[in-house]
Amino acid sequence: MRISKSKMGIKHTKKHNDNISKSMVGKLVGYKHSKATRIRMSLAKKGKRTALYKAIGTITIYNGYYWIKETDKTWKQLHRYLVEVYINRKLKPNETVHHIDGNKLNNRLRNLYIFKNRHSHNSFSYLVKYKIINKFILKSNLREFKHE
């Protein structure tokens, strides 16, 4: 079976390729990365870690919460991680961990309360916001979940 020249693509002569190259001199083609970015990318290709790499177990603050790095690609809110370790199981997606005193950085176990669903957490937050009930009415309930 023979392939027609139109399907094979156009082959330019060496002289034509040189002319194309000369016409492109001094023109920005595509996006040009900074030198620092090029170094980071080359190190990443070699499998080396850069100064931006965060080790597993690293803790940082984002959006007012502590976050802990679980794996190379996943981060988890520290209060959820601590509760999971304490009750010895993963939290269900609908379970919400609430800070009793309202301080997002206070992750003591006695300050954490698990709501079984988001609706009950939102209802509680509404009642506290409009001062219908006192936020300190809650006591930590982690022991109940530990024995499940």
C-alpha positions, 0 to 999 in steps of 0.5 A: 500500500502506498501513502500519498505525499499529501498524507505524509506531510510537507518536508522542507528543504534545509535552506527553507528551514534555515530561513524559518529559523532566521525569521524567528530570531528575537521573537518570543515563542510561547511562555518563558519561565524565570531562571528559578522556575527552570531550575525547580522544574529540572530538579523535579524531573530528576526526582530531587526535592526543592526548598518548596517541598513540605515533608509528610507531617508538616503543619501549616496554617491556612484559612484559620485552621492548622493543616497537616500533610498526610501523604505527598499530595494530601493535606487534612485539617489537624482537628479532624486528624487528631479526632481520627487518631483518638477514635481510631477510625476515619471520620465519615464525610458527613461528620463535622468536628466543631471547636466548642470555644470557637477558636479554630487553633485550639485543637485540644480534644476536650475542645472538640465536639463531633456532630453526626451531620452538617445539618445539626452543626449548622443548626447549632451554629445558628442558635449560637449566632443569634444568642438563643443558646450559649456556645459552652453548653456543649461538652466534648463527646469524643469518648462516645465515638471511641467505643463505636 
